């Protein structure tokens, strides 16, 4: 089989959906790529090694893993996707996230969209001041102001629909050694279409009838 790249959305405040599949036995052959700032923490690194198969999300490390043909997982929305999280909207930060598609084209990967339904309900997040907060994200600085349960704000809120993680059909990318900007855009657009289809296919199962008219917001 072609190596697979699992693109996990949304990031959320603390990546709870990501954590669920990171610890799942059926994903033990997948390297989950974390922010280098987290990965270099000795405690965090040790904990992750005990639970799953962690890696670094910097470009050099990703290329090294891809040259070996490893299955990979990454939340491509990053800090920005955490920043825009809202309990009222399903949002993904994807319009400018083309780098992972380019790497997957170069190394011949299939891309699997993954969506964590209910991630938005785990923590409330202050809304607004997007330009300033996204600028901080561009400097590698988180810009979320979140709270969870009423008495224990660091604990995620309980919600009647819980957390449902769904994966879409793999998007089979060709292997292109030097993809052009147009080729990257073509396959990035196809990825977004696959992600939207995944959301639409599972939103009622995840949210009940109230999810019927929901749309995935693309930032």
C-alpha positions in Angstrom: 0.0 0.0 0.0 1.0 3.6 -0.5 2.0 5.4 2.6 -0.8 7.4 4.2 -0.8 10.9 5.6 -3.7 11.4 8.1 -4.7 15.1 8.1 -6.6 15.6 11.4 -9.1 18.5 12.0 -9.9 20.5 13.9 -7.0 21.2 16.2 -9.2 22.5 19.0 -7.8 23.8 22.2 -6.1 20.6 23.3 -6.5 18.2 20.4 -8.7 15.7 22.2 -9.8 13.9 19.0 -6.1 13.7 17.9 -5.3 12.2 21.4 -7.9 9.6 21.0 -6.5 8.2 17.7 -2.9 8.7 18.9 -3.5 6.2 21.7 -5.6 3.8 19.6 -3.9 0.4 19.0 -5.0 0.4 15.3 -2.9 3.5 14.7 0.3 2.1 16.3 2.0 2.0 12.9 1.4 5.7 12.3 3.9 8.4 13.4 2.0 11.4 14.9 3.9 14.6 14.3 3.8 17.3 17.1 5.1 20.8 17.3 8.9 20.7 17.8 8.4 23.0 20.9 6.3 20.2 22.5 8.4 17.3 21.2 11.7 18.5 22.7 10.2 18.6 26.3 11.6 15.5 28.0 8.4 14.8 30.0 6.2 15.2 27.0 8.4 13.1 24.8 8.5 10.3 27.4 4.8 10.4 27.9 4.2 10.2 24.1 6.6 7.4 23.6 4.8 5.4 26.3 1.4 6.0 24.6 2.1 6.0 20.9 4.6 6.8 18.1 5.5 10.5 18.2 7.5 12.6 15.8 8.4 16.2 15.0 6.4 18.4 12.7 9.2 20.5 11.3 9.8 20.2 7.5 13.2 18.5 7.8 11.8 15.8 10.0 8.7 15.3 7.9 10.9 14.8 4.8 13.0 12.3 6.7 9.9 10.3 7.7 8.5 10.4 4.2 11.7 9.2 2.6 11.3 6.1 4.8 7.7 5.7 3.6 6.3 6.0 7.2 2.5 6.5 7.7 2.1 10.0 9.2 -0.5 12.0 11.1 -0.5 15.8 11.5 -3.1 18.5 12.4 -2.3 20.8 9.5 -4.4 23.7 10.9 -1.9 24.2 13.7 -2.1 27.0 16.2 -4.3 29.0 13.8 -7.0 26.3 13.9 -6.9 26.3 17.7 -7.2 30.1 17.7 -10.4 30.2 15.5 -12.2 27.4 17.4 -15.7 28.2 18.4 -18.5 26.2 20.2 -20.9 27.7 17.6 -19.1 26.8 14.4 -17.1 23.9 12.9 -14.0 25.7 11.6 -10.8 24.6 9.9 -7.8 26.7 9.0 -6.9 25.2 5.6 -6.9 27.7 2.8 -3.3 28.6 3.2 -2.1 25.2 4.4 -0.7 23.8 1.2 2.8 22.6 2.4 1.6 19.1 3.4 0.0 18.6 0.0 3.2 19.5 -1.7 5.2 17.1 0.4 2.7 14.3 -0.2 2.9 14.9 -4.0 6.7 14.8 -3.9 6.8 11.5 -1.9 3.7 9.8 -3.4 1.5 9.7 -0.3 -2.3 9.2 -0.1 -4.0 11.8 2.1 -6.7 10.8 4.5 -9.0 13.5 5.9 -9.9 13.0 9.5 -12.5 15.1 11.4 -13.1 15.2 15.1 -16.8 16.0 15.5 -17.5 17.5 18.9 -14.0 18.9 19.4 -15.5 22.4 19.2 -17.7 21.6 22.3 -14.9 20.6 24.6 -13.7 24.2 25.4 -15.1 27.7 25.0 -12.8 30.2 23.3 -12.8 34.0 23.3 -13.8 35.2 19.8 -12.5 38.2 17.8 -9.3 40.1 17.3 -8.5 37.5 14.6 -5.8 39.6 12.8 -3.7 40.2 15.9 -4.1 36.6 17.2 -3.3 35.0 13.9 -0.2 37.3 13.7 0.9 35.9 17.0 0.4 32.4 15.6 2.7 33.2 12.7 5.4 33.8 15.3 4.8 30.4 16.9 2.8 31.8 19.8 -0.5 30.3 20.8 -3.3 32.8 21.0 -6.3 31.0 22.6 -8.2 32.1 25.7 -10.2 29.0 26.6 -12.1 27.4 29.5 -13.8 24.1 29.9 -16.0 22.8 32.8 -17.5 25.5 35.1 -15.7 24.4 38.3 -12.6 23.0 36.7 -11.9 25.2 33.6 -8.9 23.0 32.4 -11.2 20.0 32.2 -13.1 19.6 29.0 -16.8 20.2 29.1 -19.2 17.3 28.8 -21.6 17.4 25.8 -24.5 15.2 24.9 -23.0 14.3 21.5 -19.6 13.5 22.9 -16.6 13.1 20.5 -16.9 11.3 17.2 -13.8 10.9 15.1 -14.3 10.0 11.4 -11.9 9.3 8.5 -12.7 9.8 4.9 -11.6 7.9 1.8 -7.9 8.3 1.0 -7.2 10.9 -1.7 -4.8 9.1 -4.0 -2.1 11.7 -5.0 0.3 11.1 -7.9 4.0 11.1 -7.2 5.4 14.3 -8.7 9.1 15.1 -8.0 8.8 18.8 -8.6 5.1 19.8 -8.5 4.2 23.2 -9.9 2.2 25.7 -8.0 -0.8 24.9 -10.1 -0.4 21.2 -9.5 -0.2 21.8 -5.7 -3.3 24.0 -5.9 -5.2 21.4 -7.9 -4.6 18.7 -5.3 -5.1 21.1 -2.4 -8.5 22.0 -3.8 -9.3 18.3 -4.1 -8.3 17.7 -0.5 -10.7 20.5 0.7 -13.5 18.9 -1.3 -12.8 15.5 0.3 -12.7 17.2 3.8 -16.1 18.9 3.1 -17.6 15.6 1.9 -16.3 13.8 5.1 -18.0 16.5 7.2 -21.3 16.4 5.3 -21.4 12.5 5.3 -21.0 12.3 9.1 -22.5 15.5 10.6 -25.9 14.0 11.3 -24.5 10.8 12.8 -22.3 12.9 15.0 -24.6 15.8 16.0 -28.1 14.4 15.4 -30.7 16.2 13.4 -29.4 19.5 14.6 -26.4 18.9 12.5 -28.3 18.5 9.3 -27.9 22.1 8.1 -24.4 22.7 9.5 -21.6 23.8 7.1 -17.9 23.5 7.5 -16.3 26.9 7.7 -13.0 27.2 5.7 -10.5 29.8 6.9 
